[in-house]
Amino acid sequence: MSVFIDENLEQDDAGLVSCRHCSARVGVAADPLRDARVRESAPRTAGPSVRAEASNFTDREVVFRQAFCPECLTLLQAEIVPADEPSFRIRSLKLVGA
């Protein structure tokens, strides 16, 4: 039995997290996006609504970070975050049946 996480991810009985589109393993319950491919680029690449320079608000470098399925490249997560910090959108799932 698998558990629906969101439109793109599901978790199996063993706690493995997979892409719902191609079934590629993306991570585990404790780190659902562990095996995702990550791309970092300038915040402006997020779209036309991101116009302000990050330097107006912070003295740290800011990046647009995207996580993709390692097989089919479905976008799993996108965020604008300080470059020197890990993702702010941490997901931690309970093991099914635990």
C-alpha positions in Angstrom: 0.0 0.0 0.0 1.3 3.5 -0.8 0.5 6.7 1.0 -0.3 9.9 -1.0 2.1 12.7 0.0 1.2 15.2 -2.7 0.5 15.3 -6.5 4.1 14.2 -7.2 5.2 12.0 -4.3 4.1 8.8 -2.5 5.5 6.7 0.3 5.5 2.9 0.3 5.2 0.5 3.4 9.0 0.5 3.8 9.2 4.3 4.0 10.6 4.8 0.5 9.4 8.0 -1.2 8.9 7.7 -5.0 7.8 9.9 -7.9 4.1 9.3 -8.7 4.8 9.9 -12.4 7.6 7.5 -13.1 8.1 5.5 -9.8 11.7 6.6 -9.4 12.9 6.6 -5.8 13.3 10.2 -4.6 14.1 9.7 -0.9 13.0 8.1 2.4 10.5 9.1 5.1 13.2 11.1 7.1 14.4 12.9 4.0 11.8 12.7 1.2 13.8 14.7 -1.4 17.2 13.1 -0.6 17.8 11.8 -4.1 16.2 14.6 -6.0 18.2 16.6 -8.5 18.7 20.2 -7.3 19.2 23.3 -9.4 20.1 26.7 -8.0 19.8 29.8 -10.1 19.2 33.6 -9.7 15.9 34.4 -8.0 14.8 36.3 -11.1 14.6 33.0 -13.0 11.6 32.2 -10.8 9.4 34.4 -13.0 8.4 37.9 -13.8 6.9 38.6 -10.4 10.4 38.3 -8.8 11.9 41.7 -9.6 13.5 43.2 -6.5 17.1 42.6 -5.8 17.8 40.4 -2.7 20.4 42.9 -1.6 17.6 45.4 -0.8 16.5 43.1 2.0 19.5 41.0 3.1 23.3 41.0 2.9 23.3 37.3 2.2 23.3 35.7 -1.3 19.9 34.4 -2.2 19.1 31.6 -4.7 16.1 30.1 -6.5 16.4 26.4 -5.5 14.4 23.7 -7.4 14.2 20.0 -6.7 13.4 17.6 -9.5 12.7 13.9 -9.8 16.0 12.3 -10.8 14.3 10.3 -13.6 11.4 12.3 -15.3 12.5 15.7 -14.0 9.1 16.6 -12.6 9.4 19.7 -10.4 8.9 18.6 -6.8 9.8 21.8 -4.8 10.8 25.3 -5.5 11.9 28.0 -3.1 13.8 31.2 -2.8 16.3 30.9 0.1 19.7 32.0 1.4 22.3 30.2 -0.6 24.3 29.1 2.5 21.3 27.4 4.2 19.5 24.1 3.5 15.9 24.1 2.4 13.5 25.9 4.7 10.7 23.6 3.5 11.7 20.5 5.5 9.4 17.5 5.1 9.7 14.6 7.5 7.2 11.8 7.2 6.1 9.1 9.6 6.7 5.6 8.5 3.5 3.9 7.4 2.2 1.6 10.2 4.7 3.1 12.7 
